[in-house]
Amino acid sequence: MPRPASHAELVRPDRAWFRRDPVELAPLLLGAVLAYDAEEGRVAVRLSEVEAYRGVGVDPGSHSFRGRTARNAVMFGDGGHLYAYFTYGMHVCLNVVSGVPGTSAGILLRGGTVVDGLDLARSRRPRSTDRDLARGPARLAQALGVPLAANGADLLASPFSLEVRVAPLAHATGPRTGISGAGGAASYPWRFWVPGDPGVSVYRRHPKSH
């Protein structure tokens, strides 16, 4: 099991840190610790799996591929904000917006391990083992307690806190989960994960888009 990062290995990023291509930014989020302060308390997750999505007209797997809508408008804003969306009529998924305004790119947070607020995370997912509390995008959002209403929130401001690694972690890459073959997007190796980390989800290929 990977060694937990010490405080000295983590720093708070500035806005400029997010203003880069999502394929470059995504692996830098591995090992980062994202925390959310809800009314009931704080939960923090160390990220171990993410997926990069490029923008309008470029990435057929992205929500922004066909242009701006009310749903994806946050993706067209500045990096470092949260793009939250509802999927399958029941789950919230969380993305970090990357790039400069207008690039409409983002990184889906696919999996991680709860490192603070374990009891609160357990109460939100009482049927899960500790390993599975944030192992998958919907589980991660539920364990953190982030609601859909947080869409557009600044990840550099309360109630969020984000610390990223000074030294990037070694990682593996592969196709993203749930992407159809449109435009070759199913084969893009834009899923990044920490090999052997317990927070990495089980990979399944589905004929559905992000």
trRosetta pair geometry for C-beta under 8 A, 3 or more apart (Angstrom, degrees):
i j d omega theta_ij theta_ji phi_ij phi_ji
1 196 7.4 -156 -104 146 32 99
1 197 7.6 78 -150 -128 63 47
1 198 6.2 -10 -122 -21 102 111
2 48 7.9 170 26 -113 145 119
2 169 7.9 10 -145 -143 148 137
2 194 6.2 -17 -46 151 153 138
2 196 6.9 130 -43 99 88 100
2 197 5.4 -15 -1 -98 125 88
4 46 7.2 -139 -134 -58 80 164
4 115 6.6 135 -136 -131 121 127
5 9 4.5 -122 -167 79 98 129
5 10 5.6 94 134 -45 132 106
5 31 5.8 102 -51 -178 136 101
5 33 7.2 -140 58 -37 127 114
5 46 7.0 162 14 -130 107 130
5 165 6.4 -119 -121 -99 149 96
6 9 5.1 97 57 1 72 102
6 10 7.7 -161 94 1 42 91
7 10 6.1 -76 -155 44 36 102
9 165 5.9 -17 153 -138 94 78
9 166 5.6 -126 -164 21 51 102
9 167 6.9 -64 -154 29 96 91
10 32 7.5 121 -132 -132 107 54
10 33 6.3 -7 -133 16 154 112
10 163 3.9 51 166 151 120 120
10 164 6.6 147 -150 70 76 20
10 165 6.2 -48 -98 -93 64 44
10 166 7.1 -128 -80 -22 16 82
11 163 6.4 155 70 -157 15 83
11 164 6.4 -36 64 63 69 72
11 166 5.8 80 -8 -73 112 85
12 156 7.6 102 177 -137 105 84
12 161 7.8 -68 -110 -167 110 79
12 162 7.0 107 -137 84 71 63
12 163 5.7 -55 -78 -103 59 71
12 164 7.8 100 -128 17 18 79
13 17 3.6 -100 -170 55 118 160
13 18 6.8 111 131 -39 138 83
13 80 7.5 -151 101 -108 116 114
13 156 7.5 -101 82 -96 77 105
13 162 6.7 -35 27 107 100 110
13 164 5.1 31 -42 14 111 129
14 17 5.5 121 56 -10 57 101
14 156 7.6 53 -142 -121 35 144
15 18 6.3 -63 -170 33 44 105
15 19 6.9 41 143 -28 73 109
15 78 6.8 -10 -165 157 115 127
15 79 6.8 128 -174 78 69 90
15 80 5.4 -99 -128 0 63 156
15 156 6.8 -64 -72 -28 73 160
16 19 5.4 -57 -151 26 45 117
17 20 7.8 -53 168 -1 36 112
17 79 7.9 -148 84 122 53 131
17 80 7.6 87 68 -77 85 113
17 164 7.2 178 163 33 148 154
18 25 6.6 55 -144 -134 50 146
18 78 7.7 88 94 152 125 76
18 79 3.0 177 124 143 107 118
18 80 4.0 -165 4 -50 161 82
18 96 7.1 -127 -133 162 117 108
18 97 7.2 56 168 95 131 66
18 98 5.5 -135 -180 -123 80 62
18 99 7.7 -61 142 10 76 26
19 78 7.5 -37 -85 -166 99 81
19 79 4.8 -160 -72 20 55 141
19 98 7.5 163 -106 -176 20 63
19 99 6.1 45 -149 -165 52 19
19 100 5.2 47 -149 -67 105 74
20 24 4.9 -82 144 83 119 125
20 25 5.0 147 78 -57 101 100
20 79 7.6 57 19 -101 53 165
20 98 6.4 -51 67 -180 56 111
20 99 6.8 -94 71 -84 15 52
21 24 4.5 82 67 10 90 106
21 25 6.8 -174 88 -8 42 91
21 54 7.4 -12 -162 -104 90 98
21 98 7.2 43 155 132 14 128
21 99 6.7 44 -96 -82 33 98
21 105 7.1 -70 -154 153 48 173
22 25 5.4 -60 -134 45 36 108
22 26 5.7 51 165 -42 71 99
22 52 3.9 152 132 -156 102 99
22 53 6.1 -35 111 53 166 40
22 54 6.0 -158 38 -79 118 56
22 98 4.4 145 -86 57 77 143
22 99 6.8 -49 -42 -32 80 103
22 105 4.3 -148 -30 162 119 120
22 106 6.3 13 -105 66 141 10
22 107 5.3 179 -156 -62 105 87
22 190 7.7 44 113 -166 104 125
23 26 6.2 -30 -135 13 25 117
23 52 4.7 143 -84 126 53 165
23 54 7.2 -15 -30 -61 101 101
23 190 5.8 -81 -107 -123 93 102
24 27 7.8 -73 -177 32 28 93
24 28 7.4 17 144 -12 62 118
25 28 5.5 -72 -162 39 44 115
25 29 6.8 45 150 -29 76 101
25 52 7.3 134 62 -110 81 114
25 79 7.8 -150 -102 -149 164 133
25 96 7.6 -132 136 104 129 123
25 98 4.6 -171 40 -128 159 143
25 107 6.2 -123 101 -44 107 140
26 29 6.0 -58 -162 22 35 111
26 30 8.0 45 146 -30 62 90
26 50 4.8 -168 -164 108 91 122
26 51 7.0 -45 -141 158 140 9
26 52 4.0 -97 -43 -62 143 104
26 98 8.0 -79 -53 -41 69 159
26 107 4.8 175 -99 -124 84 126
26 190 6.9 109 15 -176 169 80
26 192 5.1 139 131 16 111 136
27 30 5.6 -28 -166 2 52 117
27 50 7.7 -163 -78 58 33 119
27 168 6.2 48 131 -163 98 128
27 169 7.7 -140 175 61 86 77
27 171 5.1 -160 -141 41 108 155
27 173 7.9 -53 -77 -77 120 103
27 192 4.6 -128 -86 -166 77 159
28 32 7.7 51 134 -44 61 120
28 164 6.4 24 152 -171 90 131
28 165 7.4 -150 -170 53 63 92
28 168 5.6 -72 -109 -102 62 110
29 32 4.8 -62 -162 12 56 133
29 47 5.5 -33 146 96 90 154
29 50 5.2 60 78 -37 126 162
29 96 6.6 176 -98 24 148 154
29 107 6.2 150 1 129 155 154
29 109 7.7 -110 148 -101 142 86
29 164 6.8 -71 -112 -120 46 108
30 47 6.0 -120 -120 108 35 95
30 48 6.4 56 -147 -134 85 32
30 49 7.8 50 -109 -65 95 23
30 50 6.7 -129 -66 8 77 112
30 165 7.6 -30 89 8 61 134
30 168 7.2 66 60 -162 101 79
30 169 4.8 -105 112 48 114 121
30 171 5.4 151 7 -83 172 133
30 192 6.2 -107 -50 130 125 112
30 193 7.3 152 -112 -141 127 23
30 194 5.4 148 -172 -52 123 100
31 46 6.5 -15 -150 -174 36 99
31 47 6.8 -45 17 68 17 77
31 48 7.6 68 -61 -92 47 59
31 164 7.7 83 91 -161 84 55
31 165 4.4 24 102 -43 126 133
31 168 7.7 159 32 -152 132 43
31 169 4.6 140 -31 -29 132 129
31 194 7.0 103 -54 -70 83 141
32 46 7.3 167 86 -149 32 57
32 47 5.1 5 58 30 81 118
32 162 6.3 9 170 -172 121 89
32 163 6.3 175 -159 90 74 48
32 164 4.3 -23 -106 -107 110 64
32 165 6.3 -109 -71 -14 63 78
33 44 5.4 20 178 175 102 117
33 45 7.1 168 -150 83 59 35
33 46 5.2 -29 -95 -94 78 68
33 47 7.5 -157 -84 -1 27 79
33 115 6.3 -70 -127 54 116 139
33 161 8.0 -12 112 112 90 92
33 162 7.3 166 85 -150 53 45
33 163 4.9 2 52 55 97 98
34 44 6.7 170 87 -152 37 68
34 45 5.5 -15 61 59 87 87
34 47 6.4 56 -2 -43 108 108
34 109 7.2 -46 17 -124 159 154
34 112 7.7 170 35 -2 103 177
34 144 7.1 -24 114 -110 104 141
34 155 7.5 -50 -132 -154 105 116
34 160 7.1 -30 -166 -162 85 99
34 161 7.5 153 -158 83 41 55
34 162 5.3 -4 -107 -106 71 83
35 42 5.7 10 -177 -172 113 108
35 43 6.9 178 -146 92 69 37
35 44 3.7 -29 -92 -95 93 92
35 45 7.7 164 -83 15 48 59
35 116 6.5 -9 -110 64 116 131
35 144 7.9 178 -154 -139 30 102
35 160 6.9 141 81 -162 59 49
35 161 4.3 -6 57 57 107 102
35 162 7.6 -163 24 -71 69 42
36 42 7.0 167 83 -143 39 64
36 43 6.2 -8 55 59 84 81
36 44 7.8 163 14 -86 56 51
36 144 4.5 76 24 174 132 102
36 145 5.9 -165 101 65 126 87
36 146 5.2 -120 -114 -70 168 92
36 150 7.9 -26 -138 -117 131 165
36 159 5.9 54 -164 126 64 100
36 160 5.8 -19 -100 -103 70 66
36 161 7.9 -161 -68 23 31 73
37 41 7.5 -80 -146 166 65 25
37 42 4.8 -27 -99 -90 71 87
37 158 6.6 -24 41 -155 131 89
37 159 4.1 -127 59 -164 88 98
37 160 7.8 -141 14 -65 81 23
37 161 7.6 62 -24 -9 100 104
38 41 6.6 0 64 51 81 36
38 42 7.6 162 23 -87 66 34
38 43 7.5 9 9 8 108 97
38 145 4.2 -60 -38 122 149 142
38 159 7.1 97 -69 160 37 150
40 120 5.9 149 122 -141 115 122
40 145 7.0 -148 45 -125 114 163
41 117 5.8 164 122 -124 108 113
41 120 5.0 -147 72 -74 120 154
42 116 6.2 -18 119 127 103 116
42 117 5.1 -143 103 -60 57 130
42 120 7.7 133 73 39 31 156
43 114 6.3 -49 -169 -139 100 107
43 116 6.5 164 -154 93 34 73
43 117 3.5 -121 -97 88 59 143
43 120 5.4 -132 -67 88 105 118
43 121 5.0 118 -133 -63 134 98
43 143 6.0 -156 156 146 151 75
43 144 5.1 -162 87 -126 118 44
43 145 6.0 122 22 5 128 105
44 114 7.2 114 79 -158 50 60
44 115 5.3 -55 99 67 100 86
44 116 3.7 36 31 42 109 110
44 117 6.3 123 9 16 65 107
44 161 7.6 -42 -104 74 110 108
45 112 4.1 93 164 104 107 137
45 113 6.6 151 -157 71 72 30
45 114 5.6 -43 -98 -94 74 50
45 115 6.8 131 -126 11 21 85
45 134 4.8 180 -128 -154 132 170
45 140 6.1 107 -172 -151 173 92
45 143 6.6 95 -73 99 125 124
45 144 6.0 -72 -13 -72 122 103
45 199 7.8 136 -173 -142 99 148
46 112 5.4 177 83 -170 43 107
46 113 5.1 -14 55 58 97 87
46 115 4.9 63 -23 -26 104 132
46 199 7.1 -178 85 -11 81 162
47 50 6.3 28 171 -51 126 107
47 109 6.1 -90 -121 -144 119 100
47 111 7.5 112 -155 88 60 46
47 112 4.5 -60 -104 -89 37 123
47 199 7.7 -152 -159 117 24 146
48 111 5.5 -53 68 105 90 92
48 112 5.1 146 8 -108 82 53
48 113 6.4 52 -19 -11 128 90
48 193 6.2 41 146 -156 73 78
48 194 4.6 -83 -155 30 85 112
48 197 3.9 -151 -156 122 139 150
48 198 7.8 100 39 61 175 44
48 199 3.9 124 29 75 136 112
48 200 5.3 -100 124 -59 115 73
49 110 4.1 -74 116 81 102 108
49 111 3.7 28 41 43 119 103
49 112 7.2 -144 28 -54 75 59
49 191 7.2 3 -171 -179 91 94
49 192 7.2 172 -147 90 48 52
49 193 4.1 3 -106 -106 85 100
49 194 7.4 -109 -61 17 64 73
49 197 7.6 -168 -41 78 88 127
49 199 6.7 -158 0 117 99 86
49 200 4.7 118 -55 -122 127 70
49 201 6.0 -136 75 11 164 85
50 107 5.1 12 176 172 122 108
50 108 6.4 157 -163 79 65 54
50 109 5.9 -30 -108 -110 87 44
50 110 5.8 178 -99 11 26 94
50 191 7.5 179 94 -152 40 55
50 192 5.5 -9 62 59 83 96
50 193 7.6 168 21 -77 53 61
51 107 6.7 164 79 -160 41 62
51 108 4.4 -4 55 52 98 107
51 110 5.8 78 -14 -42 96 125
51 176 4.7 86 -148 -125 131 107
51 177 7.0 -114 -68 24 150 83
51 190 5.9 75 -165 118 71 86
51 191 4.7 -23 -101 -101 89 73
51 192 7.4 169 -89 17 37 70
51 210 7.4 -154 112 -104 138 139
52 98 7.9 -32 -138 28 92 150
52 105 7.6 0 -174 -179 84 107
52 107 5.4 -25 -100 -105 59 84
52 190 4.2 -104 57 -178 94 111
52 191 7.9 -152 16 -74 71 32
52 192 7.3 48 -19 -7 100 110
53 59 5.6 167 -169 117 66 156
53 61 6.2 -124 -124 100 98 95
53 62 4.1 134 176 -99 112 98
53 63 7.5 45 153 13 155 74
53 64 7.7 124 137 26 115 98
53 95 7.6 -37 31 -142 125 137
53 105 6.3 176 96 -156 64 65
53 106 5.3 -4 60 64 106 73
53 107 7.1 -178 19 -85 78 33
53 108 6.7 65 -16 -20 116 96
53 176 8.0 70 -76 -107 84 163
53 190 7.3 129 -67 130 42 145
53 210 5.9 -138 -93 97 140 161
54 58 4.5 -76 123 105 121 125
54 59 3.8 140 61 -33 85 126
54 62 6.2 -118 71 -39 45 145
54 105 5.3 -27 -135 -111 39 108
55 58 5.4 51 67 31 59 121
55 59 6.6 87 28 19 19 105
55 62 6.4 -109 -115 113 21 167
55 64 5.3 -41 -150 99 65 131
55 65 7.8 161 158 -89 34 44
55 75 7.3 163 -117 151 90 114
55 99 7.3 -62 -43 35 130 167
55 103 5.0 -151 -38 162 154 57
55 104 3.6 110 -139 74 109 88
55 105 4.7 -75 -50 -59 93 76
56 62 7.8 -108 -69 95 36 131
56 64 4.9 -79 -65 144 75 95
56 65 6.2 137 -130 -147 42 18
56 66 7.3 -82 -141 57 84 10
56 67 5.6 67 -139 -89 126 41
56 68 7.4 -38 -81 -41 140 67
56 76 8.0 25 -29 -93 124 100
56 104 4.9 56 -23 56 91 151
57 65 6.7 140 -43 -166 22 59
58 62 7.6 23 72 20 80 138
58 65 7.4 -130 49 -122 49 75
59 62 4.1 70 93 -11 112 115
59 64 8.0 49 61 66 101 85
59 65 5.9 -117 83 -89 59 99
59 105 8.0 90 10 -115 140 85
59 185 6.2 98 -171 -117 67 118
59 188 7.5 -19 -135 -30 98 171
60 65 5.4 75 -122 -132 33 157
60 180 7.9 -82 128 72 117 89
60 182 4.3 -140 155 109 147 104
60 183 3.8 142 -19 37 141 132
60 184 7.8 115 26 50 128 54
60 185 4.3 -133 63 -32 96 137
60 209 7.4 -99 142 -123 74 127
61 65 7.3 127 46 -53 25 133
61 176 6.3 105 174 68 161 148
61 179 4.4 -23 -115 -128 125 120
61 180 7.8 173 -99 39 81 64
61 182 7.7 160 -63 66 62 99
61 185 4.0 174 -35 169 101 139
61 186 7.7 144 -75 -67 121 45
61 188 7.1 -127 5 33 141 133
61 209 5.6 -166 -143 -149 55 88
61 210 5.0 61 161 9 85 112
62 65 4.8 136 68 -47 84 86
62 75 7.9 144 175 -169 114 159
62 104 7.4 113 148 134 141 99
62 105 7.5 -66 -127 -120 150 54
62 106 7.6 133 -141 38 110 91
62 210 6.2 -20 -107 72 32 124
63 71 6.9 -108 176 115 128 111
63 72 4.5 179 127 -95 112 129
63 75 6.7 165 78 -27 106 156
63 85 7.0 179 -86 -57 162 165
63 209 8.0 145 -77 133 56 109
63 210 6.3 -97 -39 110 79 86
64 67 7.2 -107 -175 106 64 2
64 68 7.1 7 -142 -84 91 51
64 72 4.9 -178 -81 157 77 144
64 75 4.7 -132 -59 105 134 147
64 76 7.0 155 -131 -59 135 83
64 104 3.7 -171 163 164 160 124
64 105 7.6 -106 46 -71 144 34
64 106 7.9 120 -6 3 125 107
68 72 6.5 -142 -140 85 48 96
68 73 5.9 61 -166 -103 99 66
68 76 5.4 -5 -102 -40 114 150
68 104 7.3 -128 -79 -97 80 135
69 72 5.2 63 49 27 86 92
69 73 6.9 -114 85 -47 39 76
70 73 6.1 -22 -147 -24 26 118
71 85 6.5 57 180 -121 102 113
72 75 4.8 -26 175 17 88 122
72 76 7.3 86 128 -20 83 93
72 83 7.3 22 -145 -154 61 129
72 85 7.9 -3 -87 -81 68 132
72 104 7.2 48 149 -154 116 109
73 76 5.9 -59 -166 30 46 110
73 77 7.5 51 143 -30 68 100
74 77 5.6 -48 -163 16 47 119
74 81 5.9 -135 -175 118 104 126
74 82 7.3 -31 167 93 149 44
74 83 4.5 172 94 -100 123 83
74 97 6.2 -125 143 -65 88 137
74 151 5.9 -140 -33 172 152 88
74 152 4.7 -133 -102 -86 122 71
75 83 5.3 36 -67 -96 78 149
75 95 7.7 -3 -91 105 96 140
75 97 5.8 -171 -123 -116 45 104
75 104 4.4 55 129 -153 103 67
75 105 6.9 149 -173 26 98 14
75 106 5.3 -82 -122 -33 99 121
76 101 6.7 44 153 -165 63 68
76 102 6.0 26 -167 -99 83 28
76 103 7.8 159 -134 48 49 36
76 104 4.7 -7 -85 -83 67 88
77 81 5.6 -2 93 31 126 151
77 97 6.1 15 71 162 85 166
77 101 5.7 -28 -157 -114 33 87
77 152 7.5 72 16 -134 158 80
78 81 6.4 95 75 -15 70 114
78 97 7.1 95 98 112 34 129
78 100 6.9 -21 -124 -153 68 43
78 101 5.2 -31 -70 -60 66 87
79 96 7.8 35 -166 156 77 87
79 97 5.5 -155 -124 113 41 80
79 98 4.8 28 -122 -143 109 33
79 99 5.5 153 -65 48 108 31
79 100 6.9 -40 -16 -75 102 31
80 96 7.3 -8 -113 -169 25 94
80 97 6.7 -46 34 70 28 89
80 154 6.6 18 128 -156 97 73
80 155 5.4 -135 179 47 67 102
80 156 5.6 5 172 -24 127 109
81 96 7.9 138 72 -158 33 52
81 97 4.6 2 59 29 81 130
81 152 6.1 -18 176 -159 124 38
81 153 6.7 159 -159 82 76 34
81 154 5.8 -47 -105 -100 77 49
81 155 6.5 -178 -115 -7 20 88
82 94 6.3 -40 -158 -154 104 93
82 95 7.1 128 -164 70 54 54
82 96 7.0 -38 -104 -102 54 48
82 97 7.3 -113 -56 -7 7 94
82 146 7.6 -127 -172 -171 153 140
82 150 5.8 -17 96 135 148 97
82 151 6.5 -131 108 -130 92 32
82 152 6.7 -32 68 32 77 13
82 153 4.6 5 31 56 122 84
82 154 7.7 -112 -1 -49 88 7
82 155 5.7 122 -50 -59 89 95
82 160 7.2 174 -44 -65 131 157
83 94 7.6 131 77 -164 54 44
83 95 4.1 -25 66 69 100 111
83 96 7.6 -121 21 -33 87 3
83 97 5.4 106 -27 -61 106 92
83 106 5.2 -50 30 -121 141 156
83 151 6.5 27 -150 -145 36 84
83 152 7.8 53 -95 -63 49 45
84 92 5.7 -1 -174 -171 107 106
84 93 7.1 164 -151 79 58 44
84 94 5.5 -17 -101 -103 81 65
84 95 7.3 -171 -73 24 36 75
84 141 7.4 120 -136 -131 106 134
84 146 6.6 -147 -103 139 140 114
84 147 7.8 84 151 114 162 37
84 148 5.4 -175 127 -136 121 48
84 150 5.6 78 -11 77 152 83
84 151 4.1 -119 49 -80 93 78
85 92 7.3 155 80 -149 29 60
85 93 5.8 -19 62 56 79 91
85 95 7.6 17 4 1 100 115
85 148 7.5 43 -141 -133 13 97
85 151 7.2 81 -65 -102 51 126
86 89 7.2 44 153 -111 109 21
86 90 7.9 128 -171 32 93 14
86 91 7.0 140 -157 77 56 42
86 92 6.1 -36 -96 -94 60 61
86 148 5.6 -2 -60 -105 98 138
87 90 7.9 -46 88 52 52 56
87 91 5.2 -33 65 72 84 96
87 92 7.8 137 17 -108 80 15
87 93 5.6 23 0 -9 126 119
87 138 7.3 -115 62 -79 111 111
88 91 5.6 30 52 19 106 104
91 137 7.7 93 150 103 128 89
91 138 3.6 -40 -161 -123 133 125
91 141 7.2 119 178 57 81 132
91 142 7.7 -67 -140 -45 83 111
92 138 6.9 120 58 -133 45 70
92 141 4.4 -143 94 144 94 152
92 142 7.3 139 48 -60 96 69
92 146 6.6 -148 120 97 140 85
92 147 6.8 -162 -71 -159 167 30
92 148 5.1 -142 -106 -68 120 77
93 108 6.5 -11 163 -146 119 103
93 109 7.8 174 -178 54 75 76
93 137 4.4 19 -130 150 100 124
93 138 6.1 -52 -77 -75 79 63
93 141 6.1 -131 -107 -30 25 142
94 108 7.6 123 86 -152 47 56
94 109 4.8 -14 87 36 98 120
94 137 7.0 -168 32 -165 68 89
94 140 6.7 -107 31 105 117 112
94 141 5.0 158 -23 -88 105 102
94 144 7.7 2 -27 44 156 149
94 146 6.0 47 -79 85 131 151
95 106 4.1 41 161 162 128 129
95 107 6.0 152 -161 71 78 39
95 108 5.1 -39 -97 -90 91 52
95 109 6.8 -165 -94 -4 34 79
96 106 6.3 161 79 -160 41 78
96 107 4.7 -12 54 55 94 100
96 109 6.9 83 -18 -49 93 100
96 155 6.6 -10 -124 -30 94 162
97 105 7.2 112 -163 83 60 55
97 106 5.1 -43 -104 -99 47 94
98 103 7.6 -67 102 94 65 129
98 105 4.9 -55 69 102 90 105
98 106 6.1 156 12 -106 83 32
98 107 5.9 61 -25 -18 123 101
99 103 3.4 -87 142 70 148 147
99 104 7.7 -33 69 30 142 26
99 105 4.6 86 -5 39 132 117
100 103 5.7 90 56 -14 61 118
108 137 6.1 -32 171 -106 106 136
108 210 6.6 -126 -48 -150 144 125
109 112 7.1 -25 177 -19 104 119
109 137 6.3 127 88 -123 61 82
109 140 5.6 -137 122 119 107 156
109 141 7.9 127 78 -59 116 80
110 136 7.0 -41 178 -140 66 28
110 137 5.1 -46 -122 -61 47 89
110 140 7.4 133 142 -12 14 146
110 177 7.2 121 -130 19 135 131
110 191 7.3 19 -12 -146 162 101
110 193 7.7 -66 76 -86 129 104
110 201 5.7 -106 156 11 100 126
111 134 6.5 128 -160 129 52 75
111 135 5.0 27 -143 -141 110 47
111 136 6.0 31 -90 -39 92 26
111 137 7.4 -68 -53 -55 59 51
111 139 8.0 26 -115 67 71 112
111 140 6.4 -149 -111 -59 29 125
111 193 7.4 21 55 -122 120 111
111 199 4.7 158 149 149 95 81
111 200 5.3 121 94 -121 150 27
111 201 4.4 -164 -66 -27 136 88
112 134 4.6 -37 70 122 77 129
112 135 7.7 -146 46 -81 31 48
112 140 5.8 80 30 -119 98 117
112 199 4.4 -1 -168 175 15 149
113 131 7.7 -37 -115 -136 94 49
113 133 7.8 77 -146 59 45 104
113 134 6.3 -172 -91 58 14 117
113 197 7.3 -124 -27 174 120 101
113 198 6.1 69 -86 76 122 95
113 199 4.0 -115 -43 -59 77 124
114 117 6.7 -101 -171 76 112 76
114 118 5.3 130 122 -103 126 69
114 121 4.6 -121 -115 28 156 172
114 130 7.2 -109 45 -166 113 81
114 133 5.0 -29 -16 94 125 143
114 134 5.6 140 -48 -10 80 123
114 143 5.8 -120 -75 169 117 135
117 120 4.4 -42 179 42 96 117
117 121 5.7 103 117 -25 88 94
118 121 5.7 -58 -147 39 31 111
118 122 6.2 35 154 -22 66 105
118 130 7.0 1 -157 -132 114 110
118 133 7.9 -130 -144 -52 70 175
119 122 5.6 -52 -149 34 32 114
119 123 6.6 33 152 -22 63 102
120 123 5.7 -51 -152 31 34 112
120 124 6.8 30 151 -16 63 104
120 145 7.4 -41 148 -38 115 133
121 124 5.8 -58 -153 36 35 110
121 125 6.5 -16 163 26 69 104
121 133 5.0 55 150 -175 121 137
121 134 7.3 -48 -159 -44 137 100
121 143 4.2 25 -146 -162 105 91
121 144 7.7 10 -104 -61 101 30
122 125 6.6 -83 -141 64 28 73
122 126 6.5 65 161 -101 68 53
122 128 7.6 -142 -129 67 59 92
122 130 7.4 -31 -86 -94 103 75
122 133 6.9 -63 -79 -104 55 128
123 126 6.5 10 -143 -69 30 91
124 142 5.6 176 147 155 119 84
124 143 5.9 161 80 -113 130 37
124 145 6.2 -131 -88 -75 155 85
125 128 4.1 -1 142 13 115 127
125 132 7.6 -143 146 109 140 87
125 133 5.4 156 63 -132 142 69
125 139 6.5 52 -104 -150 153 89
125 142 6.0 100 -64 117 106 120
125 143 5.9 -34 -8 -84 130 81
128 132 4.3 -137 -163 92 102 104
128 133 5.2 140 115 -83 139 53
128 139 7.0 120 -103 -145 155 123
129 132 4.8 80 53 14 79 102
129 133 7.6 -108 94 -36 44 74
130 133 5.9 -21 -157 -20 38 116
131 135 6.2 17 144 -34 69 142
131 198 4.9 -92 -139 167 102 119
131 199 7.5 -148 -167 -81 65 50
132 135 4.7 -79 -132 36 47 121
132 136 7.7 9 -163 6 77 108
132 139 6.6 -91 162 -159 71 159
133 139 6.5 159 150 166 28 111
133 143 4.7 93 158 -106 91 138
134 139 5.5 176 -127 120 25 95
134 140 4.2 67 -161 -104 86 67
134 143 4.5 -90 -74 38 88 154
134 144 7.4 72 -109 -36 119 85
134 199 6.1 -9 89 -143 94 110
135 139 5.9 -11 53 81 47 149
135 140 7.8 136 -14 -58 12 85
135 198 7.4 -73 -88 144 126 68
135 199 5.5 -148 -93 -154 80 50
135 200 7.2 12 -143 75 94 18
135 201 5.2 145 168 -89 74 71
136 139 4.3 74 65 15 95 113
136 140 6.6 -163 83 -17 43 87
136 201 4.5 104 -79 -108 65 132
137 140 5.7 -53 -145 30 28 114
137 141 6.7 24 159 -14 62 104
137 201 7.8 -47 -19 -38 65 156
138 141 6.0 -55 -152 37 33 108
138 142 6.3 28 153 -16 66 110
139 142 5.7 -61 -146 41 31 110
139 143 6.0 32 157 -22 68 107
140 143 6.0 -54 -144 35 26 110
140 144 6.4 20 158 -12 61 110
141 144 6.0 -61 -149 42 28 108
141 146 5.2 -88 -156 59 78 102
142 145 7.3 34 -179 -74 32 38
146 150 5.1 -78 -171 36 90 153
147 150 5.6 122 65 -11 64 95
148 151 6.1 -4 174 -26 59 109
150 153 4.6 -36 -176 -12 80 133
153 157 7.5 -134 175 68 85 96
153 159 7.8 -42 -167 44 147 78
153 160 6.2 129 132 -17 125 128
154 157 4.2 42 89 22 116 110
154 160 7.2 -160 99 44 52 125
155 160 4.8 -84 -140 122 51 151
155 162 5.0 26 158 -18 107 137
156 160 7.5 12 1 89 13 110
156 162 7.0 -64 -86 36 51 110
157 160 6.6 55 72 50 44 90
158 161 7.6 10 -94 -57 59 83
165 168 6.1 130 91 -95 124 32
165 169 6.4 99 29 -32 173 86
168 171 7.7 -68 161 -9 102 113
169 194 5.6 -20 133 -105 143 111
170 194 7.6 93 83 -135 62 75
170 195 7.6 -43 114 24 97 103
171 192 5.1 26 156 -175 142 95
171 193 6.3 151 -160 74 96 26
171 194 5.8 -63 -108 -87 80 52
171 195 7.4 156 -146 -14 37 80
172 192 7.3 159 79 -151 45 51
172 193 5.7 -24 59 65 91 80
172 194 7.8 134 15 -123 84 10
172 195 5.0 83 -19 -58 121 100
173 189 4.5 69 144 159 111 107
173 190 7.4 2 -161 -87 106 14
173 191 6.6 138 -158 75 57 55
173 192 5.6 -20 -99 -97 76 68
174 189 5.7 -49 -126 -141 12 84
174 191 5.2 -36 70 66 70 107
174 193 7.9 -26 24 17 103 108
174 203 7.2 -16 99 -124 141 156
175 179 7.0 -133 172 46 98 121
175 186 6.2 15 -159 163 130 58
175 187 5.8 -62 -100 -132 114 29
175 188 6.7 102 -127 64 67 46
175 189 6.3 -55 -65 -98 45 51
175 190 7.9 21 -142 33 32 63
175 191 6.4 16 103 11 24 117
175 205 6.9 18 104 -100 132 109
176 179 4.9 65 82 -17 105 130
176 185 7.8 -38 42 157 123 86
176 186 7.8 -122 55 -141 83 39
176 188 6.5 4 -4 76 105 94
176 190 5.6 -15 -51 71 108 88
176 191 4.7 152 -95 -49 54 103
176 210 7.0 -32 148 -59 142 122
177 191 6.7 84 -17 -91 77 146
177 201 7.7 -27 -51 92 160 128
177 203 6.1 -142 -87 -145 104 69
177 204 6.2 55 -145 63 107 59
177 205 6.9 -131 -137 -97 54 41
177 206 6.8 39 170 16 74 95
178 204 7.7 43 -57 93 74 81
178 205 7.4 -170 -55 -157 28 37
178 206 4.1 -3 -112 54 67 108
178 208 4.8 -36 -171 71 95 88
178 209 7.1 132 137 -132 90 6
178 210 6.5 118 95 -73 111 61
179 185 5.1 -118 174 122 128 100
179 186 4.7 180 106 -101 98 60
179 188 7.6 -49 112 37 168 99
179 205 7.8 -59 46 -149 65 80
179 208 7.8 -55 -83 83 20 44
179 209 6.2 48 -127 -119 58 56
179 210 6.5 -9 -86 -29 89 91
180 185 7.2 44 72 68 57 109
180 186 6.1 -83 128 -64 20 113
180 207 5.1 55 -99 -160 90 66
180 208 6.8 86 -44 -37 94 5
180 209 5.8 -50 9 -63 100 81
181 184 7.1 5 -175 -90 67 25
181 185 7.4 156 -162 49 20 72
181 186 4.6 -42 -94 0 53 135
182 185 5.8 0 76 20 71 114
182 186 7.8 106 30 -27 50 93
182 209 7.5 -19 30 -83 129 120
184 187 5.6 -53 -178 38 76 107
184 188 7.2 98 129 -46 81 84
185 188 5.6 -30 -157 -4 49 117
185 209 8.0 34 99 -123 148 96
186 205 7.4 62 -163 -155 109 115
191 203 7.7 121 124 -115 161 116
193 197 7.0 -143 172 41 89 117
193 200 4.7 77 -170 -121 132 121
194 197 3.9 56 88 -21 108 133
194 199 8.0 39 51 58 112 97
194 200 6.7 -150 58 -57 68 116
195 200 7.9 -1 -115 -31 24 162
197 200 5.1 105 75 -23 90 100
